[in-house]
């Protein structure tokens, strides 16, 4: 599994996302950070706000119709609260290979 965190320079939510991923994955060096500093690059790599997590090149939290952006990205938890990164439960689901199979089925 390849994880990439796309982010704008000095994004305050990257550390939280890294910490939460670190609680779920024990392998060192699994997460790559990539700074995105232009709208063109955001569109090219699929960043729809900072931070954006890609799992094997795919954004598991993608929302239909959302365009590329250098803005801060907000995520809704199960209770509907907004946060600067996905919750541990959301990340656990996104990083679980069996959950990924469930997402692909209708």
C-alpha positions in Angstrom: 0.0 0.0 0.0 1.4 3.4 -1.0 0.2 6.4 1.0 0.8 10.0 -0.2 -0.2 13.1 1.7 -0.6 16.1 -0.7 -0.5 19.4 1.0 0.2 23.1 0.7 3.3 24.5 2.4 2.9 24.9 6.2 -0.5 23.1 6.3 -1.3 22.8 10.0 -3.4 19.6 9.5 -0.6 17.4 8.0 0.9 16.6 11.4 -2.5 15.4 12.7 -3.1 13.2 9.6 0.5 11.7 9.9 -0.1 11.0 13.6 -3.4 9.3 12.9 -2.0 7.2 10.1 1.0 6.3 12.3 -1.4 4.9 14.9 -2.8 2.5 12.3 0.3 1.6 10.3 3.5 0.5 11.9 5.8 0.3 8.9 8.3 3.1 8.6 8.5 5.2 5.5 5.0 4.1 4.2 3.8 7.7 3.9 5.2 10.1 1.4 4.6 13.9 1.8 4.3 15.9 -1.3 4.1 19.7 -1.3 1.6 21.1 -3.9 2.2 24.8 -4.5 0.3 25.6 -7.7 -3.2 25.1 -9.0 -1.9 23.3 -12.1 0.0 20.8 -9.9 -3.1 20.4 -7.6 -5.2 19.4 -10.7 -2.5 17.1 -12.0 -2.1 15.1 -8.8 -5.8 15.3 -7.7 -5.5 17.4 -4.6 -8.9 18.8 -3.6 -7.7 20.7 -0.6 -4.9 20.3 1.9 -4.3 17.8 3.2 -5.4 15.1 0.7 -4.6 11.5 1.3 -4.0 9.2 -1.6 -4.0 5.4 -1.1 -2.3 3.8 -4.0 -3.0 7.0 -6.0 -6.7 7.2 -5.2 -8.4 9.7 -2.8 -10.6 7.5 -0.6 -12.4 10.6 0.7 -13.1 12.1 -2.8 -16.4 13.9 -3.1 -18.1 13.9 -6.6 -17.8 17.3 -8.3 -15.1 18.6 -6.1 -12.4 20.3 -8.1 -8.7 20.7 -7.5 -7.8 23.2 -4.9 -5.0 24.7 -2.8 -7.4 25.6 0.0 -7.7 23.9 3.4 -9.7 20.7 3.2 -12.3 19.8 5.8 -13.5 16.3 6.6 -16.8 15.4 8.2 -16.7 12.7 10.9 -19.5 10.2 11.6 -21.3 12.8 13.8 -21.1 15.4 11.1 -18.4 17.6 12.8 -15.8 19.2 10.6 -12.1 18.5 11.1 -8.9 19.2 9.3 -8.2 15.5 8.7 -10.1 12.2 8.6 -10.9 10.6 12.0 -9.1 7.4 13.1 -12.2 5.4 12.2 -12.4 6.9 8.7 -8.7 6.2 8.1 -9.1 2.7 9.5 -11.8 2.1 6.9 -9.9 3.7 4.1 -6.7 1.7 4.8 -8.4 -1.6 5.3 -8.1 -3.7 2.0 -11.4 -5.5 2.7 -13.2 -2.2 3.1 -11.8 -1.0 -0.2 -13.4 -4.1 -1.9 -16.7 -3.2 -0.2 -16.5 0.4 -1.6 -16.1 -0.9 -5.1 -19.3 -3.0 -5.0 -22.7 -1.4 -5.6 
